[in-house]
Amino acid sequence: MRKRIIIIEDNSSIREGFSAVLDTVESYEVVNLYDNCEDALSNIDKDNPDIVLMDIELPGMDGIAGTVRMKKQIPNCIVLIITVLEDSEKVFRSLCAGAGGYIVKNSNLSEIVQNIDEALAGGAPMSLSIAKMVVQSFRQQQDSPLTERETEVLQSIAQGKSYSKIALDLFVSKETIRTHIKNIYRKLEVSSKADAIKIANSNKWVIGRPL
């Protein structure tokens, strides 16, 4: 059975290029192309993809938030990030959000097929540098007093996001975000976002910058 693929990429040349390449592979079927996550999510049940090729920088909902939503709606689908940079922080964050690996945009046909086949076989296509970041992060987070959701909230704050944007990304209310912040302050024994981020950064529980 051919594996169903959708491509979410706002650059039409890249989107069409990937589609043309994948259409040459007998075991793949490109069922739809999108330039934003919102349209893709509204059609996800109909498309029923096995593989989602997801850009990170998209209009509206970005690819990281889109990956979270996609995995919630179709847990068994594999999201692969398509990116220009092989070792960017955003690629790392997308993997933490549930992506199964990534493909570099200028990859040739054999590399693209190899990466998709690896993901379908249960692997996680990524460079050694990204793999090291993931392993290091999991090791470091084991020592963190914060829950996974509290870490997500603090990571988002370290990236400069507002409470409203964090609530939107995590599909919760702003009041819930405030509760998480209070719990973070209590656990880290601080009274400000800047101090919380400073402690989390020094322990490498989040990747970001002090406020």
C-alpha positions in Angstrom: 0.0 0.0 0.0 1.3 3.4 -0.9 2.2 5.7 1.9 0.1 8.9 2.0 2.0 12.2 2.3 1.0 15.8 2.7 3.4 18.7 2.4 3.0 22.0 4.4 5.3 24.6 3.0 4.6 28.3 2.2 7.3 28.5 -0.5 5.5 27.4 -3.6 8.7 26.4 -5.5 9.9 24.2 -2.6 6.4 22.8 -2.1 5.9 21.9 -5.7 9.5 20.6 -6.0 9.1 18.2 -3.1 5.8 17.0 -4.6 7.3 16.4 -8.0 10.2 14.5 -6.5 8.0 12.3 -4.3 5.5 11.6 -7.1 8.4 9.7 -8.9 8.5 7.2 -6.0 6.1 4.3 -6.5 5.6 3.6 -2.8 4.5 7.2 -2.0 1.3 9.1 -2.8 1.3 12.9 -2.3 -2.4 13.5 -1.3 -2.3 17.2 -0.7 -0.2 20.4 -0.6 -0.7 23.3 1.8 0.9 26.7 2.5 -0.3 26.9 6.1 -1.1 24.6 9.1 -4.6 25.7 9.6 -5.9 24.5 6.2 -3.9 21.2 6.6 -5.4 20.6 10.1 -9.0 21.3 8.8 -8.5 18.5 6.2 -6.4 16.1 8.2 -9.1 13.5 8.7 -9.8 13.4 5.0 -6.1 13.4 3.9 -5.3 10.8 6.6 -1.5 11.1 6.0 1.1 8.5 7.0 3.8 11.2 6.6 3.6 15.0 7.1 6.4 17.1 5.7 6.2 20.3 7.8 8.0 23.6 7.3 8.8 25.5 10.5 8.4 29.1 9.4 4.8 29.4 8.3 2.2 32.2 8.2 -0.1 32.0 11.2 0.5 28.8 13.2 4.2 27.9 13.0 5.4 24.4 12.2 6.2 23.6 15.8 2.7 24.3 17.1 1.4 22.6 14.0 3.4 19.5 14.9 1.8 19.4 18.3 -1.7 19.7 16.8 -1.0 17.2 14.1 0.2 14.6 16.6 -2.9 15.2 18.8 -5.3 14.7 15.9 -3.5 11.8 14.2 -1.0 10.3 16.7 0.3 7.6 14.4 1.3 10.0 11.6 5.0 10.8 11.3 5.9 14.5 11.1 9.2 15.3 9.4 10.4 18.9 9.5 11.7 20.3 6.2 14.3 22.9 7.0 17.1 25.0 5.5 19.4 24.7 8.5 20.5 21.4 9.8 21.4 22.4 13.3 19.0 25.2 14.3 17.4 25.5 17.7 13.9 25.5 16.0 14.6 22.0 14.6 15.5 20.8 18.0 12.3 22.3 19.5 10.2 20.7 16.8 11.6 17.3 17.7 10.8 18.0 21.3 7.2 18.8 20.1 6.8 15.4 18.5 8.4 15.5 15.1 10.0 12.3 14.1 13.0 13.8 12.3 13.8 16.2 9.6 14.8 16.6 5.9 17.1 19.4 4.7 15.4 21.3 1.8 18.3 21.0 -0.6 18.5 17.2 -0.2 18.6 15.1 -3.4 16.0 12.5 -4.2 17.9 9.5 -2.7 18.4 11.4 0.6 14.7 12.4 0.8 13.5 8.9 0.1 16.1 7.4 2.5 14.9 9.8 5.3 11.3 9.0 4.8 11.9 5.3 4.6 14.0 5.5 7.8 11.1 7.3 9.6 8.5 4.8 8.3 10.8 1.9 9.6 10.7 3.5 13.1 13.9 5.5 12.9 14.4 9.2 13.4 16.4 10.9 10.5 18.5 13.7 11.9 22.1 14.8 12.0 24.6 13.7 14.7 24.6 17.3 16.1 20.8 17.4 16.5 20.8 13.8 18.0 23.4 14.9 20.6 21.2 17.9 21.5 18.2 15.7 22.0 20.0 13.1 24.1 21.7 15.8 26.2 18.4 17.6 26.7 16.6 14.4 28.0 19.5 13.7 30.3 19.4 17.2 31.7 15.7 17.3 32.1 15.7 14.2 34.2 17.2 16.3 37.0 14.7 19.1 36.6 12.1 19.7 39.4 9.7 21.0 36.7 7.1 18.9 35.0 7.1 18.5 31.2 4.3 21.1 30.8 6.0 23.5 33.2 9.2 23.2 31.1 7.2 23.9 27.9 5.8 27.0 29.5 9.2 28.3 30.7 10.8 27.4 27.4 8.1 29.5 25.7 8.7 32.4 28.0 12.5 32.2 27.4 11.6 32.6 23.7 9.8 35.8 24.4 6.3 34.6 23.9 3.3 36.3 25.7 1.0 34.4 28.1 -1.7 34.6 25.4 0.5 33.1 22.7 1.7 30.3 25.1 -1.9 29.5 26.0 -2.8 29.4 22.3 0.1 27.1 21.5 -0.6 24.7 24.3 -4.5 24.9 23.9 -5.1 26.0 27.5 -6.4 29.2 29.1 -4.2 32.1 30.2 -5.2 31.3 33.8 -3.7 27.9 33.4 -0.5 29.4 32.2 -0.4 31.7 35.2 -0.9 28.7 37.5 2.1 27.0 35.8 4.2 30.1 36.3 3.3 30.2 40.0 4.3 26.6 40.3 7.6 27.2 38.5 8.4 30.1 40.8 7.6 28.0 43.9 9.8 25.0 42.7 12.7 27.2 41.6 12.3 29.5 44.7 12.3 32.7 42.6 9.9 35.6 42.2 10.5 36.7 38.6 10.5 35.3 35.1 14.1 36.5 34.6 15.3 34.6 37.6 13.4 31.5 36.6 14.9 31.6 33.1 18.4 32.2 34.5 18.2 29.2 36.7 16.7 27.0 34.0 19.3 28.2 31.5 22.2 27.5 33.9 20.9 24.0 34.4 20.1 23.6 30.7 16.5 22.7 31.4 15.5 25.2 28.7 17.1 26.8 25.7 16.7 30.6 25.6 17.8 33.9 26.7 17.4 35.9 30.0 14.7 38.6 29.9 
